[in-house]
Amino acid sequence: MSRRRGVALLAGALTCGWMAVTACRPRQAPPPSVDQPVVVSSSGTMPIVLFFVAEDGRLQRESREVPELPPSPAARVRLVLDELLAGSHTGLASPVPWAVTVQTVFVDRAGTAFVDFSAPPQPSVAGTSAELAFVYAVVNSVVANGGGVSRVQLLFGGKEVTTFGNVDLSRPLPPGLDIVVP
């Protein structure tokens, strides 16, 4: 057998072996997501999922129908936040402990939504549970319905803050499903 033919057979055998090992390897499940499939109903509305506070202090999903979602990610995020701030339709508690307004919404190309709320009164929110509920009700609701948004950076009064009470806001936050009722 010529040297070239031997090298070619060895390369082919290694490639086939690698493909067999790769095909047999168990695939990792995708990380948990708050995304829900978007389905337009026959009435021309679309479902969204919002997160409100349940009796035990954890977040609970609430679905509702809204008019067609805007194509712009920033406009979609603003609509979701307006619905969240309007309150629950099923009697769940609001995660927002003060009269807040959304001042600005921006979504960058990396899928990070920057949401600027009016500044909270001082002292703002009492307790870590309430702080977590507010932050993750916003983050989870935005990511679940934001059309490509994967993280949320919260700002208050036009300023970046490093913490909201005991919650670290120094970086954009991914969804927090560990405080959501299964």
Backbone as ProteinMPNN parsed JSONL, in Angstrom:
{"seq_chain_A": "MSRRRGVALLAGALTCGWMAVTACRPRQAPPPSVDQPVVVSSSGTMPIVLFFVAEDGRLQRESREVPELPPSPAARVRLVLDELLAGSHTGLASPVPWAVTVQTVFVDRAGTAFVDFSAPPQPSVAGTSAELAFVYAVVNSVVANGGGVSRVQLLFGGKEVTTFGNVDLSRPLPPGLDIVVP", "coords_chain_A": {"N_chain_A": [[0.86, -1.171, 0.0], [0.553, 2.198, -0.817], [2.082, 5.107, 0.651], [0.547, 7.463, 0.588], [-2.054, 6.474, 0.171], [-2.399, 5.043, 2.546], [-2.343, 7.131, 4.459], [-4.62, 8.517, 3.673], [-6.595, 6.546, 4.14], [-6.334, 6.289, 6.925], [-7.034, 8.885, 7.762], [-9.683, 8.928, 6.872], [-10.772, 6.866, 8.449], [-10.423, 7.934, 11.022], [-12.098, 10.184, 10.81], [-14.623, 8.957, 10.403], [-14.812, 7.566, 12.827], [-14.854, 9.706, 14.658], [-17.25, 10.95, 13.875], [-19.074, 8.933, 14.55], [-18.775, 8.756, 17.336], [-19.567, 11.348, 18.072], [-22.232, 11.374, 17.169], [-23.399, 9.496, 18.863], [-23.206, 10.598, 21.356], [-24.91, 11.848, 24.224], [-27.271, 14.421, 23.931], [-27.298, 17.725, 25.277], [-29.904, 19.116, 27.179], [-31.745, 22.074, 26.321], [-31.334, 25.201, 28.122], [-33.657, 26.121, 30.775], [-36.444, 28.11, 29.863], [-38.273, 31.185, 29.667], [-39.663, 31.751, 27.544], [-42.528, 31.643, 25.5], [-44.396, 30.078, 22.927], [-45.42, 32.165, 20.263], [-48.619, 32.737, 19.278], [-51.072, 33.688, 17.092], [-54.363, 34.475, 17.79], [-57.691, 33.657, 16.626], [-59.147, 35.936, 16.98], [-57.483, 38.011, 16.445], [-55.774, 38.766, 18.405], [-52.914, 38.392, 20.593], [-51.301, 36.073, 22.772], [-49.688, 36.896, 25.849], [-47.279, 36.438, 28.452], [-47.17, 37.245, 31.774], [-45.62, 38.081, 34.916], [-46.603, 37.854, 38.206], [-47.053, 38.41, 41.775], [-47.526, 35.653, 43.821], [-49.481, 34.178, 46.548], [-47.604, 32.971, 48.242], [-45.374, 34.52, 47.914], [-43.722, 33.94, 45.809], [-43.173, 34.215, 42.233], [-45.794, 34.093, 39.852], [-47.029, 32.881, 36.786], [-49.111, 34.664, 34.523], [-51.345, 34.569, 31.948], [-52.439, 36.543, 29.231], [-54.456, 38.11, 26.711], [-53.452, 40.335, 24.176], [-53.628, 43.136, 21.9], [-52.203, 42.798, 18.616], [-48.713, 42.286, 18.84], [-46.19, 44.791, 18.727], [-43.766, 45.045, 16.048], [-41.241, 46.107, 16.577], [-38.661, 45.535, 18.887], [-38.258, 47.244, 21.164], [-40.7, 48.645, 21.351], [-42.382, 46.501, 21.789], [-41.44, 45.573, 24.277], [-42.122, 47.804, 25.839], [-44.944, 47.705, 25.661], [-45.415, 45.261, 26.993], [-44.446, 45.917, 29.545], [-46.239, 47.977, 30.2], [-48.583, 46.475, 30.398], [-47.868, 44.811, 32.561], [-47.571, 46.727, 34.606], [-50.168, 47.585, 34.758], [-51.394, 45.717, 36.268], [-52.589, 42.597, 37.739], [-55.0, 40.429, 36.219], [-56.185, 38.387, 37.44], [-56.229, 38.544, 40.155], [-53.769, 38.294, 41.441], [-50.976, 39.576, 43.331], [-49.463, 42.796, 42.837], [-46.161, 43.251, 41.637], [-44.983, 45.637, 41.856], [-44.072, 48.048, 44.025], [-44.457, 50.809, 44.244], [-45.71, 53.872, 42.769], [-44.849, 53.678, 39.699], [-43.31, 54.713, 36.645], [-42.574, 53.952, 33.236], [-39.832, 55.242, 31.79], [-37.966, 55.155, 29.646], [-37.191, 52.855, 27.028], [-34.896, 50.695, 25.572], [-33.473, 48.514, 23.194], [-30.674, 46.633, 22.542], [-28.475, 45.319, 19.911], [-27.504, 42.92, 20.802], [-29.501, 41.765, 22.195], [-30.183, 42.748, 24.674], [-32.312, 44.377, 26.831], [-32.767, 47.658, 27.887], [-34.197, 49.191, 30.503], [-35.638, 51.998, 31.761], [-36.88, 53.105, 34.687], [-39.002, 55.344, 36.576], [-37.567, 56.957, 39.403], [-37.481, 55.181, 42.501], [-39.234, 55.901, 45.606], [-37.542, 57.01, 48.597], [-37.15, 55.448, 51.775], [-36.996, 52.718, 49.464], [-38.092, 49.856, 48.778], [-39.288, 47.441, 51.0], [-37.537, 44.809, 52.175], [-35.962, 41.806, 51.017], [-37.428, 39.859, 49.578], [-39.514, 41.318, 48.349], [-37.978, 43.003, 46.769], [-36.672, 41.175, 45.051], [-38.971, 40.109, 43.826], [-40.005, 42.34, 42.413], [-37.842, 42.962, 40.622], [-37.462, 40.507, 39.186], [-40.032, 39.981, 38.211], [-40.26, 41.943, 36.305], [-37.969, 41.384, 34.646], [-38.428, 38.653, 33.873], [-40.961, 38.878, 32.606], [-40.385, 40.613, 30.487], [-38.376, 39.192, 29.031], [-39.806, 36.865, 28.386], [-41.596, 37.773, 26.504], [-40.351, 39.503, 24.798], [-39.387, 39.209, 22.18], [-36.742, 38.204, 21.171], [-35.235, 39.335, 23.143], [-32.933, 38.684, 25.683], [-31.804, 39.379, 28.07], [-32.055, 41.802, 30.749], [-31.418, 45.119, 31.635], [-31.822, 47.126, 34.352], [-32.618, 50.489, 35.042], [-32.874, 53.465, 37.032], [-34.555, 56.479, 37.266], [-33.105, 57.499, 35.133], [-30.527, 56.732, 35.639], [-27.803, 54.461, 36.008], [-27.742, 51.898, 38.39], [-26.098, 50.101, 40.982], [-27.217, 48.36, 42.763], [-30.46, 47.243, 43.836], [-31.858, 47.658, 46.586], [-31.124, 44.731, 48.025], [-30.529, 43.397, 45.706], [-28.416, 42.644, 43.045], [-27.714, 44.831, 40.508], [-25.736, 45.419, 38.744], [-25.142, 44.456, 36.286], [-26.644, 43.326, 33.173], [-29.555, 41.301, 33.594], [-30.414, 37.837, 33.348], [-33.391, 35.763, 32.887], [-35.021, 34.832, 35.965], [-35.848, 31.959, 37.087], [-35.988, 30.485, 39.369], [-37.52, 31.555, 41.363], [-40.089, 31.305, 40.577], [-43.362, 30.005, 40.553], [-43.791, 26.603, 39.826]], "CA_chain_A": [[0.0, 0.0, 0.0], [1.359, 3.408, -0.871], [2.022, 5.968, 1.838], [-0.603, 8.374, 0.422], [-3.273, 5.711, 0.374], [-2.447, 4.743, 3.985], [-2.714, 8.372, 5.163], [-6.014, 8.797, 3.326], [-7.431, 5.589, 4.865], [-6.277, 6.644, 8.343], [-7.841, 10.104, 7.927], [-11.083, 8.528, 6.712], [-11.17, 6.087, 9.62], [-10.54, 8.875, 12.138], [-13.294, 11.001, 10.585], [-15.792, 8.11, 10.665], [-14.851, 7.326, 14.268], [-15.283, 10.957, 15.314], [-18.663, 11.144, 13.587], [-19.84, 7.935, 15.305], [-18.757, 9.161, 18.752], [-20.377, 12.563, 18.19], [-23.649, 11.032, 16.975], [-23.88, 8.7, 20.0], [-23.115, 11.369, 22.589], [-26.207, 12.412, 24.597], [-27.385, 15.867, 23.732], [-27.714, 18.465, 26.458], [-31.182, 19.798, 27.051], [-31.585, 23.517, 26.351], [-31.632, 25.741, 29.436], [-35.056, 26.484, 30.925], [-36.752, 29.393, 29.262], [-39.578, 31.744, 29.962], [-40.305, 32.015, 26.258], [-43.709, 30.885, 25.136], [-44.628, 30.27, 21.504], [-46.353, 33.235, 19.937], [-49.678, 32.233, 18.423], [-52.119, 34.68, 16.89], [-55.674, 33.838, 17.898], [-58.618, 34.011, 15.553], [-59.696, 37.265, 17.235], [-56.483, 39.023, 16.109], [-54.978, 39.097, 19.578], [-51.801, 37.482, 20.853], [-51.108, 35.846, 24.201], [-48.419, 37.219, 26.489], [-47.147, 35.881, 29.789], [-46.656, 38.213, 32.739], [-45.296, 37.472, 36.204], [-47.108, 38.592, 39.364], [-46.696, 37.795, 43.049], [-48.498, 34.711, 44.379], [-49.649, 34.282, 47.997], [-46.397, 32.54, 48.953], [-44.289, 35.45, 47.626], [-43.048, 33.596, 44.558], [-43.827, 34.749, 41.039], [-46.69, 33.174, 39.149], [-47.345, 33.299, 35.42], [-50.493, 35.002, 34.17], [-51.469, 34.788, 30.509], [-53.535, 37.404, 28.779], [-54.47, 38.451, 25.292], [-53.235, 41.741, 23.86], [-53.622, 43.355, 20.452], [-50.969, 42.344, 17.981], [-47.493, 42.848, 19.408], [-45.425, 45.586, 17.762], [-42.585, 44.344, 15.542], [-40.037, 46.664, 17.19], [-38.44, 44.995, 20.229], [-38.451, 48.266, 22.209], [-42.143, 48.893, 21.479], [-42.943, 45.277, 22.375], [-41.082, 45.602, 25.697], [-42.937, 48.839, 26.493], [-46.31, 47.187, 25.783], [-45.39, 44.245, 28.051], [-44.319, 46.621, 30.826], [-47.518, 48.663, 30.454], [-49.518, 45.437, 30.871], [-47.429, 44.405, 33.888], [-47.867, 47.811, 35.545], [-51.631, 47.704, 34.875], [-51.813, 44.798, 37.324], [-53.099, 41.262, 37.446], [-56.424, 40.255, 35.903], [-56.683, 37.219, 38.171], [-56.151, 38.761, 41.6], [-52.426, 38.17, 41.996], [-50.448, 40.85, 43.841], [-48.551, 43.529, 41.973], [-44.774, 43.236, 42.082], [-44.504, 47.023, 41.847], [-44.486, 48.611, 45.312], [-44.648, 52.257, 44.212], [-46.279, 54.362, 41.507], [-43.699, 53.748, 38.804], [-43.553, 54.909, 35.217], [-41.479, 53.563, 32.351], [-39.372, 56.46, 31.127], [-37.314, 54.847, 28.375], [-36.865, 51.458, 26.721], [-33.977, 50.546, 24.448], [-33.005, 47.141, 23.023], [-29.488, 46.63, 21.684], [-28.391, 44.218, 18.942], [-27.149, 41.688, 21.505], [-30.691, 41.234, 22.854], [-30.319, 43.287, 26.025], [-33.266, 45.486, 26.956], [-32.454, 48.634, 28.919], [-35.481, 49.738, 30.931], [-35.455, 53.079, 32.732], [-38.066, 53.403, 35.478], [-38.911, 56.508, 37.456], [-36.845, 56.604, 40.63], [-38.341, 54.787, 43.624], [-39.111, 56.771, 46.772], [-36.584, 56.524, 49.593], [-36.62, 54.144, 51.367], [-37.79, 52.219, 48.342], [-38.852, 48.625, 48.954], [-38.921, 46.788, 52.254], [-37.306, 43.373, 52.179], [-35.359, 41.143, 49.869], [-38.454, 39.171, 48.784], [-40.188, 42.318, 47.514], [-36.995, 43.472, 45.783], [-36.549, 40.113, 44.048], [-40.233, 40.008, 43.086], [-40.071, 43.443, 41.451], [-36.813, 42.829, 39.585], [-37.659, 39.354, 38.304], [-41.304, 40.111, 37.492], [-39.933, 42.747, 35.124], [-37.04, 40.658, 33.768], [-39.085, 37.471, 33.3], [-42.032, 39.303, 31.693], [-39.765, 41.181, 29.281], [-37.722, 38.132, 28.253], [-40.82, 35.932, 27.881], [-42.393, 38.358, 25.426], [-39.575, 40.572, 24.171], [-39.006, 38.985, 20.79], [-35.294, 38.217, 20.99], [-34.568, 39.872, 24.326], [-32.47, 37.601, 26.548], [-31.385, 39.942, 29.357], [-32.623, 43.125, 31.008], [-30.677, 46.016, 32.524], [-32.745, 48.095, 34.951], [-32.12, 51.797, 35.442], [-33.866, 54.225, 37.792], [-34.373, 57.921, 37.144], [-32.106, 57.798, 34.117], [-29.189, 56.413, 36.123], [-27.448, 53.087, 36.317], [-27.548, 51.652, 39.813], [-25.441, 48.811, 41.167], [-28.107, 47.486, 43.53], [-31.822, 47.656, 44.183], [-31.888, 47.008, 47.894], [-30.131, 43.651, 48.096], [-30.422, 42.734, 44.403], [-27.328, 43.166, 42.229], [-28.12, 45.324, 39.185], [-24.531, 45.945, 38.106], [-25.057, 43.885, 34.939], [-27.95, 42.867, 32.691], [-29.995, 40.067, 34.247], [-31.207, 36.84, 32.618], [-34.577, 35.391, 33.662], [-34.828, 34.131, 37.224], [-36.951, 31.009, 37.198], [-35.968, 29.798, 40.653], [-38.542, 32.128, 42.262], [-41.36, 31.188, 39.862], [-44.167, 28.826, 40.857], [-43.727, 25.704, 38.662]], "C_chain_A": [[0.9, 1.225, 0.0], [1.13, 4.262, 0.368], [0.811, 6.907, 1.769], [-1.915, 7.658, 0.703], [-3.443, 5.387, 1.863], [-2.88, 5.956, 4.795], [-4.181, 8.694, 4.892], [-6.96, 7.848, 4.063], [-7.464, 5.908, 6.36], [-7.132, 7.876, 8.613], [-9.325, 9.777, 7.812], [-11.591, 7.761, 7.916], [-11.344, 6.993, 10.836], [-11.795, 9.737, 12.009], [-14.552, 10.198, 10.879], [-15.931, 7.832, 12.156], [-15.344, 8.549, 15.029], [-16.778, 11.191, 15.094], [-19.519, 10.167, 14.39], [-19.903, 8.315, 16.778], [-19.642, 10.382, 18.958], [-21.859, 12.241, 18.07], [-24.215, 10.277, 18.167], [-23.864, 9.469, 21.318], [-24.492, 11.933, 22.94], [-26.194, 13.925, 24.434], [-27.857, 16.516, 25.014], [-29.049, 19.139, 26.181], [-30.945, 21.296, 27.063], [-31.916, 24.038, 27.747], [-33.104, 26.106, 29.539], [-35.292, 27.896, 30.408], [-38.11, 29.868, 29.726], [-40.325, 32.04, 28.667], [-41.493, 31.1, 26.049], [-43.902, 31.075, 23.635], [-45.676, 31.35, 21.272], [-47.354, 32.712, 18.924], [-50.748, 33.32, 18.312], [-53.461, 33.968, 16.946], [-56.562, 34.307, 16.757], [-59.212, 35.398, 15.754], [-58.694, 38.376, 16.924], [-55.665, 39.475, 17.307], [-53.872, 38.067, 19.741], [-51.665, 37.283, 22.354], [-49.74, 36.354, 24.654], [-48.451, 36.597, 27.879], [-46.501, 36.936, 30.672], [-46.435, 37.506, 34.067], [-45.734, 38.398, 37.328], [-46.799, 37.798, 40.627], [-47.846, 36.926, 43.561], [-48.545, 34.874, 45.897], [-48.395, 33.903, 48.77], [-45.187, 33.426, 48.679], [-43.501, 35.128, 46.379], [-43.816, 34.208, 43.391], [-44.672, 33.67, 40.384], [-47.01, 33.753, 37.784], [-48.83, 33.637, 35.306], [-50.512, 35.295, 32.677], [-52.615, 35.742, 30.247], [-53.372, 37.713, 27.302], [-54.271, 39.959, 25.141], [-53.382, 41.905, 22.354], [-52.269, 42.934, 19.888], [-49.752, 43.058, 18.555], [-46.737, 43.641, 18.34], [-44.194, 44.819, 17.28], [-41.284, 44.845, 16.177], [-39.851, 46.083, 18.587], [-38.676, 46.013, 21.346], [-39.933, 48.554, 22.422], [-42.833, 47.686, 22.112], [-42.667, 45.25, 23.879], [-41.929, 46.627, 26.434], [-44.376, 48.366, 26.676], [-46.394, 46.151, 26.913], [-45.301, 44.918, 29.415], [-45.597, 47.38, 31.177], [-48.549, 47.67, 30.989], [-49.158, 44.983, 32.285], [-47.802, 45.472, 34.924], [-49.37, 48.025, 35.721], [-52.182, 46.747, 35.919], [-52.401, 43.503, 36.802], [-54.585, 41.302, 37.112], [-57.04, 39.116, 36.694], [-56.546, 37.353, 39.684], [-54.795, 38.542, 42.23], [-51.915, 39.551, 42.414], [-49.502, 41.488, 42.831], [-47.135, 43.427, 42.514], [-44.198, 44.647, 42.231], [-44.991, 47.735, 43.1], [-44.634, 50.128, 45.355], [-45.214, 52.64, 42.861], [-45.118, 54.629, 40.551], [-44.159, 54.034, 37.382], [-42.33, 54.427, 34.447], [-41.077, 54.818, 31.6], [-38.803, 56.186, 29.75], [-37.096, 53.344, 28.254], [-35.974, 51.46, 25.491], [-33.554, 49.087, 24.392], [-31.815, 47.17, 22.069], [-29.467, 45.387, 20.794], [-28.059, 42.878, 19.596], [-28.343, 41.082, 22.239], [-30.842, 41.67, 24.296], [-31.294, 44.458, 25.986], [-32.814, 46.368, 28.116], [-33.765, 49.332, 29.25], [-35.221, 50.764, 32.02], [-36.796, 53.384, 33.388], [-37.886, 54.722, 36.209], [-38.283, 56.052, 38.764], [-37.818, 56.226, 41.74], [-38.2, 55.784, 44.769], [-38.09, 56.17, 47.748], [-37.237, 56.473, 50.951], [-37.571, 53.492, 50.372], [-38.651, 51.017, 48.69], [-38.367, 47.945, 50.226], [-38.753, 45.296, 52.055], [-36.804, 42.798, 50.878], [-36.403, 40.457, 48.989], [-39.162, 40.135, 47.847], [-39.247, 42.838, 46.432], [-36.826, 42.449, 44.666], [-37.807, 40.002, 43.196], [-40.331, 41.11, 42.037], [-39.106, 43.204, 40.294], [-37.141, 41.681, 38.635], [-39.041, 39.293, 37.67], [-41.069, 40.9, 36.211], [-39.077, 41.94, 34.152], [-37.74, 39.48, 33.095], [-40.167, 37.86, 32.299], [-41.455, 39.835, 30.388], [-39.145, 40.085, 28.427], [-38.747, 37.172, 27.652], [-41.532, 36.462, 26.648], [-41.625, 39.341, 24.552], [-39.106, 40.342, 22.765], [-37.51, 39.092, 20.561], [-34.534, 38.82, 22.156], [-34.191, 38.702, 25.229], [-32.041, 38.078, 27.929], [-31.97, 41.339, 29.495], [-31.727, 43.877, 31.982], [-31.655, 47.065, 33.038], [-31.992, 49.358, 35.333], [-33.238, 52.508, 36.191], [-33.556, 55.705, 37.693], [-33.281, 58.299, 36.166], [-30.691, 57.427, 34.518], [-29.011, 54.913, 36.316], [-27.26, 52.983, 37.822], [-26.906, 50.272, 39.958], [-26.306, 47.839, 41.943], [-29.491, 48.108, 43.619], [-32.091, 46.95, 45.499], [-30.766, 46.001, 47.953], [-29.904, 42.938, 46.769], [-29.356, 43.439, 43.559], [-27.843, 43.553, 40.844], [-26.927, 45.856, 38.409], [-24.35, 45.437, 36.678], [-26.458, 43.508, 34.473], [-28.283, 41.5, 33.264], [-30.732, 39.142, 33.284], [-32.446, 36.525, 33.439], [-34.208, 34.653, 34.943], [-35.99, 33.201, 37.48], [-37.003, 30.306, 38.542], [-36.979, 30.373, 41.641], [-39.926, 32.108, 41.61], [-42.064, 29.902, 40.281], [-44.13, 27.912, 39.631], [-45.068, 25.52, 37.996]], "O_chain_A": [[1.889, 1.281, 0.731], [0.106, 4.145, 1.041], [0.13, 7.12, 2.772], [-2.782, 8.188, 1.398], [-4.561, 5.46, 2.375], [-3.69, 5.833, 5.714], [-4.903, 9.103, 5.801], [-8.003, 8.274, 4.558], [-8.517, 5.805, 6.989], [-7.877, 7.906, 9.593], [-10.135, 10.297, 8.578], [-12.718, 7.978, 8.361], [-12.3, 6.839, 11.595], [-12.478, 9.988, 13.002], [-15.461, 10.702, 11.538], [-17.038, 7.858, 12.693], [-16.161, 8.431, 15.942], [-17.489, 11.585, 16.018], [-20.591, 10.544, 14.865], [-20.958, 8.21, 17.403], [-20.394, 10.438, 19.931], [-22.665, 12.797, 18.815], [-25.404, 10.403, 18.459], [-24.458, 9.019, 22.298], [-25.182, 12.446, 22.06], [-25.219, 14.6, 24.763], [-28.684, 15.971, 25.744], [-29.287, 19.662, 25.093], [-30.033, 21.762, 27.747], [-32.68, 23.41, 28.48], [-33.746, 26.374, 28.524], [-34.424, 28.762, 30.514], [-38.973, 29.083, 30.12], [-41.461, 32.513, 28.681], [-41.45, 29.918, 26.388], [-43.595, 32.149, 23.117], [-46.676, 31.437, 21.984], [-46.975, 32.291, 17.831], [-51.261, 33.805, 19.32], [-53.679, 32.983, 16.241], [-56.221, 35.234, 16.021], [-59.731, 35.986, 14.805], [-59.002, 39.553, 17.111], [-54.939, 40.465, 17.225], [-53.889, 37.009, 19.111], [-51.885, 38.215, 23.127], [-48.757, 36.25, 23.92], [-49.514, 36.274, 28.408], [-45.428, 37.453, 30.363], [-47.008, 36.444, 34.309], [-45.313, 39.552, 37.41], [-46.341, 36.658, 40.558], [-48.976, 37.388, 43.715], [-47.748, 35.617, 46.469], [-48.142, 34.453, 49.842], [-44.089, 33.131, 49.151], [-42.696, 35.943, 45.927], [-44.952, 34.657, 43.54], [-44.31, 32.493, 40.368], [-47.232, 34.955, 37.638], [-49.682, 32.985, 35.909], [-49.783, 36.164, 32.197], [-53.624, 35.744, 30.951], [-52.288, 37.588, 26.734], [-54.849, 40.753, 25.883], [-53.276, 40.931, 21.609], [-51.309, 42.741, 20.634], [-49.757, 44.276, 18.735], [-46.653, 43.216, 17.188], [-43.635, 44.022, 18.033], [-40.326, 44.081, 16.3], [-40.778, 46.125, 19.396], [-39.245, 45.663, 22.38], [-40.375, 48.693, 23.563], [-43.772, 47.848, 22.891], [-43.56, 44.94, 24.667], [-42.406, 46.357, 27.536], [-44.971, 48.597, 27.729], [-47.341, 46.168, 27.699], [-46.009, 44.528, 30.344], [-45.991, 47.416, 32.343], [-49.297, 47.98, 31.916], [-50.045, 44.791, 33.117], [-48.295, 45.142, 36.002], [-49.798, 48.589, 36.728], [-53.298, 46.929, 36.405], [-52.67, 43.337, 35.612], [-55.332, 42.112, 37.659], [-58.249, 38.891, 36.641], [-56.728, 36.378, 40.413], [-54.678, 38.599, 43.454], [-52.378, 40.57, 41.901], [-48.828, 40.796, 42.069], [-46.929, 43.508, 43.725], [-43.065, 44.821, 42.679], [-46.185, 48.001, 43.236], [-44.915, 50.681, 46.419], [-45.204, 51.844, 41.922], [-44.489, 55.687, 40.6], [-45.254, 53.647, 36.976], [-41.203, 54.485, 34.939], [-41.876, 55.393, 30.861], [-39.114, 56.893, 28.791], [-36.849, 52.654, 29.244], [-36.256, 52.134, 24.501], [-33.3, 48.48, 25.432], [-31.916, 47.66, 20.945], [-30.328, 44.515, 20.907], [-28.304, 41.823, 19.013], [-28.226, 40.012, 22.837], [-31.557, 41.027, 25.064], [-31.125, 45.402, 25.214], [-32.515, 45.87, 29.201], [-34.37, 49.982, 28.397], [-34.657, 50.447, 33.068], [-37.727, 53.858, 32.737], [-36.762, 55.168, 36.437], [-38.447, 54.905, 39.18], [-38.855, 56.868, 41.908], [-37.166, 56.441, 44.894], [-37.818, 54.97, 47.716], [-37.885, 57.463, 51.288], [-38.785, 53.687, 50.428], [-39.858, 51.173, 48.88], [-37.166, 47.887, 50.489], [-39.728, 44.592, 51.792], [-37.17, 43.241, 49.79], [-36.273, 40.474, 47.765], [-39.388, 39.815, 46.68], [-39.673, 43.086, 45.304], [-36.835, 42.799, 43.486], [-37.722, 39.822, 41.981], [-40.7, 40.843, 40.894], [-39.502, 43.24, 39.129], [-37.104, 41.854, 37.417], [-39.209, 38.602, 36.665], [-41.613, 40.566, 35.158], [-39.414, 41.822, 32.974], [-37.654, 39.325, 31.877], [-40.281, 37.233, 31.246], [-41.974, 39.544, 29.31], [-39.365, 40.051, 27.216], [-38.572, 36.713, 26.523], [-42.021, 35.68, 25.832], [-42.205, 39.949, 23.653], [-38.468, 41.225, 22.192], [-37.055, 39.976, 19.836], [-33.303, 38.815, 22.155], [-35.017, 37.834, 25.51], [-31.926, 37.276, 28.857], [-32.334, 41.979, 28.509], [-31.328, 43.345, 33.018], [-32.248, 47.806, 32.253], [-30.886, 49.308, 35.87], [-34.413, 52.191, 36.008], [-32.445, 56.141, 37.993], [-32.603, 59.31, 36.348], [-29.743, 57.771, 33.812], [-29.927, 54.201, 36.726], [-26.687, 53.874, 38.449], [-27.149, 49.382, 39.143], [-26.155, 46.625, 41.803], [-29.666, 49.32, 43.495], [-32.501, 45.79, 45.523], [-29.591, 46.367, 47.932], [-29.153, 41.964, 46.719], [-29.387, 44.657, 43.381], [-28.345, 42.71, 40.1], [-27.098, 46.67, 37.501], [-23.497, 45.936, 35.944], [-27.367, 43.383, 35.294], [-27.409, 40.645, 33.405], [-31.568, 39.59, 32.5], [-32.551, 36.973, 34.58], [-33.206, 33.939, 34.995], [-37.01, 33.614, 38.031], [-37.969, 29.598, 38.828], [-37.268, 29.741, 42.657], [-40.83, 32.818, 42.049], [-41.444, 28.841, 40.355], [-44.401, 28.364, 38.519], [-45.171, 24.794, 37.007]]}, "name": "protein", "num_of_chains": 1, "seq": "MSRRRGVALLAGALTCGWMAVTACRPRQAPPPSVDQPVVVSSSGTMPIVLFFVAEDGRLQRESREVPELPPSPAARVRLVLDELLAGSHTGLASPVPWAVTVQTVFVDRAGTAFVDFSAPPQPSVAGTSAELAFVYAVVNSVVANGGGVSRVQLLFGGKEVTTFGNVDLSRPLPPGLDIVVP"}
